[in-house]
Structure formats: structure tokens, C-alpha cells
Amino acid sequence: MSDALKFFVREIDLFERPVTLRMPFRFGVVTLRESPQAFVRARVELPDGRWAWGAAAELMAPKWFDKNLELSNEDNFNQLRDVLRMAREAYLGDASAATAFGHFGRNFDGHLAAASARGFNPLLASYGPALLDRAVLDGLCRALGISFYDAITKNIPGIGGGRGASEGLGIENFMAGLKPAPSIEARHTVGLVDAITSADISEPVNDGLPETFEQVVKVYGHRYFKLKVGGKVDADLARLTAIAGVLDTQTQPYFISLDGNEQYNDAQGVAELLAAMRAAPALRRLNDAILFIEQPINRKVALDVDLRSVDLGKPVIIDESDGELDTFVRARAKGYAGVSSKTCKGFYKSILNAARCAAWNQEEGAQRYFMSAEDLTTQAGLSVQQDLALVNLLGITHVERNGHHYVNGMAALPTAEQADFLNAHPDVYERSHGAVRLKIKQGRIDLRSLDCHGFASAVVPDFSVMQALKT
């Protein structure tokens, strides 16, 4: 960690913005129509007196971090606000200098313990440090005049130091070998109430943007798709058959991930769905296109179930179960082959898990373990850019992207802020239908401008028009 630099975290501000969806989205047990987006701004100071503000943003998704049906969406939002405030208090509570990873490491366990005492699970608790860590690293990169890519490959944050080093992962060598690609495939998610064709539209938006799955495929040219299933075989088969009816008209190859959204209590239920799919002639091509299955089993029992007890025929990853830094290690022992990367779970965890995959594959002499890039809630601006930069640097070649489909881009933001992001990142964004929005061409997102000073963004949001995080 010879390049690691110690610095001070002097100030942390918390903000939020309302986000309204242009169409409803259902995942798991919730149908979402609106949700706030949280923003963190952190001021860091170097030992030589140089300082800079850094920032991060993340949607407050209800019923994902905590799926307790007795809690309202507003209860979930308040939980996320609470863990952000708790993390701010922890990071500002120790005024001494540390590396970026040091600030994370000395606070993470205590923060999770304090959150647990309030009844918050580790996944929920991690949301606070996840945003603060990105804002802190963004500030450090801006103070030093370097990019996120340079910071990680040179290990400026000082990643390791007992987290990963004790596992013999060779994490510094792993990071030094990372190289970002110029673009990435966008994997489109089909929600459980999404219209497949125009005949399925129940609440037309009529804003000129794609509303149906069929239109999405035609307009954006995706090759990668994530299909959500609901845990009821007959209903899932009918919906998957309708989706296959659209996909099978494509001459180019397509690729699928199945998201179980914790709808099963055991591996046998998952096996039943897969067997029924294999028996359906209309799903033959779709079956062959399945790359992996995402978190089919409820998080309460997922790591108690040994997946090797059944032959699913496809690798399975954990997502919602991935609450702690060593969860993937425990999941591997139960037959799981992969884990998701999500900036809302913490980018240090993603790097650590990616290093694990590399080390484990080298041990076994096969490419068995992998990371997938999942997050449909990332909004245009800091959120989507930082997530894209992370998964791109980790070598993941396709990423779940859907925030651009359910939200009308930057339409709700000030005109000047939209123009700033478009001018700074014209490869990532375009202006259409009256707003700046994510640009997807032939199923790909161009990422070259993310190699800039800071954590993947040459500009920052307009904090002057935001409201302070609600109390």
C-alpha cells in the first residue's frame, strides 16, 4: 500500500431529492411509483492543506433492504435516512487522519453493530457507509487530480489491511491488473407488471419513450436481459413465453438472467420452475440463453440451503443475502457461484468479492466464480456513473440498467444541471424528448468520459436546489 494516502474527513452533508417514475415498477413485494434519492457531500483535507468536496447519490429503494411487510415505504425511507445519519456521525466522530479504506475499516463493524441494536439488518446498515465511502473517495480523487480508475489500480485508498489480506487474495496485484473497457452492455430488466406488447399497456404514458418490452428491444437494441419471476410456476411460464415471443424474433443472439427475488423457500421450488421451463418447447431458445439465476431463495434461509442438493443446471448468485463482508465466502460453501456488485452495498465489498473470484478461480483452475452487475435503481448523474465505472473497472461486461426506463431521465432537474452533465459526458448521455437521459445504442453504453478527475463524474449536482435529508 505504498501509494495509500492518509487524509481527514472534515464535513459531511446529507441531502435528498424526490424521484417520480414515469411508469410503475414491481419487484418482489412492492410496486414502486416514487422514491427519494439520497445525496452525500463530503469535504476531505490532505495533510498539506489541499481540500475538495466529493459526492455520491443513491435511490432509497423500499422493500429491498428490509422486506418486512409491516413497514410502509415511508418507514423504509426513514430507515435509510437513519443509517446515513449514523454513518455520518461515525465518520466524523474520529477526527484523525486515515486512508480512504481506513476511514471505512475503522467504522464499518461498529456501524453495523449500532445499526443492529436498532433492528437494522446488515444490508440496510451498509447503505450508509456505501454512500459516504464513495463521496469520500470522490473528494480524495478531486483533491489529488486523479480518476477513480487511477485511484483503484494504484491503491490510493489503501484497500486491504486485514480485509482480504488475511484471505491471501493478493488484492493489490489484482487491482493493479484492472483495465476499464470503453463501453459496456446494458442488461434490460423486465419487471413483473411491465407491458410486453402494446396489448398489455394498462396505464399508457404517451411521452414518446418506449413503454413496452417490445419497444425497448427495438429502440435500444439490447442483447442482455434480466427476467423477474414471481414464484408461481404457471404464471411465470405464461409470462416467460410472452417474453420469448418477442426475443425469438431477434436474429442476433440474446442472453438472460433470471431473478427469483427471494420468492422461494428452498432449492426444490427453483428446480420445479426450471424443469417446467425446460419442458416447454416455446422456451427452448430462452432456456439456452440463461447465464445465471439471481437470489431465488429468501434471504432468511438462503445460506442454510445447500444448492448442491439439487441439479439446477445453472449457476446461482446471491444478492439480497449479501449483507456482510464475508457473506460470499459462506455462500460459496453452500454451492453459490456468484455475487452481485451494487454500489448501494458498498464498492469496497465489490472489489473484495471480485478479488475473491479471481483467487478462487485460480485455485480451481476454472472460471467457476463470478460477479454480476445488478442495480436497476441508479439514476442519471452521479449514481449511474459511479456504478458504471465500478463494474466496468472490475471487468464485468454487462450491467443491469433500468433506471433510465422507469424515470424520465433528468427531466425533473434544473436545465443548467442537465446541460452540465451532458456537456461533460456526451458519450454517456443524450438529449431527447425534452430531457437529458442515458444514451444506449445497440444495447451498449459508452463509458470513455468516466475516466476523469473524481469518482467517474467531471461535474457535481446542484446541491443548492436540494432539501436537507428529512429528520
Summary of the structure (lengths in Angstrom):
residues: 471
radius of gyration: 21.2
end to end distance: 39.4
largest distance: 67.7
contacts: 1644
relative contact order: 0.14
helix: 40%
strand: 22%
